[in-house]
Amino acid sequence: MGTLLDLNMENGKVFKAFTEGKYSVLDFGSGTTIIDTYQNMKRVEEESFVINKGTIDFYKRIASHVSKKSEGASITPRMIEKGLEYKQCKLNQKTVIDFKDEFYKEQDSLIEEVMSNFEITVGNINSIDRIIVTGGGANIHFDSLSHYYSDVFEKADDSQFSNVRGYEKLGELLKNKVEQESK
């Protein structure tokens, strides 16, 4: 809900379209991947789900492949995260291991799992007004999702913090309301 509030609330006012629309938020978090669907600002439980795998698990799976490729060298999820831009893992000053193939294989598997769950749980993707992609993993997976369904997904600005910003806006609104009532 925080991400949606961030996108649909300004100066203490919620945009009317948000109060009447149907939205899904796909949140690629560090430990979980969540789809929450909201209609008329209320969560639709039967169209929401959690996959108990997140971005760290994604990195771990790649690290496991790279470790085998590097003859058992200890590869950490952090090393994978640091090497994302070029899809390369630096073992030491002279050894760099490419993990492009492993990255795309694991990403395809993850996106397929997420979209399968989405289609089973939410149903027709066209029944949703907007699907917002957020969380730290949004930067990693957004392009891949867009290939799955072009022009369907929107990425939240500064996606790692959009949820917090939305709740901050709500907190400010509630604070102002309490202050007004106490006058």
N, C-alpha and C positions, 0 to 999 in steps of 0.2 A: 504494500500500500504506500510505503514511503516514496518509492520511485514515482508512482502515479501522482502523488501529491506534489512532488517536485515539479513534474511536467504540467500539472493542471491547476496550480494554485499560485496566485500572485496577489500581493497586497492584502492578504487575509481573505481573499475571495476564491472560491472554487469555480472553475469554468463550467458553464451549464452543460456542454457536450459530455463532460466527464460524469455528471450526475445522472445522465440518461444512457450512456453507452455501455458497451461490453468490451472489457480490456483484459488481456493476459500479460503477465510479467514473467519472463524467463530469466531467472537469476542464477548465473553461474558463480556460485560461491566457492570458498576454499574447501569446504567439507561436504557440501551438498549442492545439488542442482534442483531448483524448485520452479514449478509453474504454478502461479496463483492466478485465478481468473476472477474478475470482479464484474458485477452487473449492477448498475445504478448505485455504485459505491459500496456494494456489499459483496463479500467474498462468496463465491459459488464453490462450496466444498466438493461437490461431485465432479467439478471440472478443474480441480487443483490436485497436484501430486508432488511428491518428493522422491528424488533418486539419491540414495545415500552414497553418492560418489561426487566429488567435487574436483576443483582444479588441482589440488595437491595430489589426488589419486591419479589424475591424468599425467602429471609430471612423474609420479612413481612408476607408472606403467612404461613410460618412455625410458626412464632411468634404468629399468630392468633390462630392456632391449639393448640399450647402449652398453651396459655393463657386460652383457654376453659378447657383444661386438668387440669390446676392448679387452677380451680375454680375462674377464673377472675383475677388472679395476672397479674400485668403489665409486659408483656414480650416485650422487644425491639428487633429489628433486630440485633443490636450490641450484645445482649446477645446470640442470635442464632449463630452469626459469631464466637464469642469467644468459643462456645461449639461445634464447628464442628468436631473437632478431635474425640471426644467420642460420638457425637450426644446426648449431655446432656446439659441442661440449669440449671445453679445454681441460685436458687431463693434467698437463704440466706445460712448461715453457715451450716444449717442442712438439707436443702431441695434441692434435685437435681431431675430434671424431664428429663426423657429419651425422645428424639424426633426422634429416629431412624425411626420408621414407618412413621411419618409425613414427614421426610426428603426424604425418598425414594419415597413416594407417590407424593410429589411435584416435585421431580426430574424427575420421569417417565413422569409426565404430561408435564413438560417443554421440555424435550428431544423429546417427541412425537410431540409437537407443532413445535419445531425447525426443526425436520427432515421432517415433513409433508410440511412445508413451503419450505424447501430446495428442496425436490423432485418435488414439484409443480413448483417452480421458476426456478431451475437449470435443472431439468429433470433427465436424466440418470446420476447417480453418477459416472459411469465409463467413462463419457466424460471429467472428471476433472483429470489432471495429479497429483495434490497434493491438499489436503485439510488441511489447517493449523488451529489449534485451539489456540486462544490467548485471552488475557484479564484476568482480575482478577478472573473471574469465570471459567477459563479453568482448574485450579487446582481442582475445585469442580466437574466439569462435564465431564472431559476427559474420565475417566474410564467407565462411563455410556454410552458415545457415542461409545466407542470402543466395547461395548457389542452389540450395535445396528448394527454396521458394523465393523467387526474386520479388522485390517490391512488397514484401509482407512484413518483414521485421524492421524495427527502428531501434537504433542503439541509443541508450540514455547518454547524455553529456556527462563526461567524467564519471563513467558508470560505476566505478568502485565506491563512490561516495553519494550517489543520487538518492539512495534509500535514506541515508542519514539526513541529507538536506531536506527531504520531504517531511520527515518527522520533526525536524527543527522548525519548519514553517508551521506545522500543526501546533507544536508547543508554543510558539510565539502567538498564534491565534488564540489558543486557550488561555494563555497568560493575559493577553489584552482583554479577553472576555471577563475573566475574574476581576481584573482591575476596574473595568467599567461597572461591573455589578456591585463592587464595594464602595463606589462613590455615592 
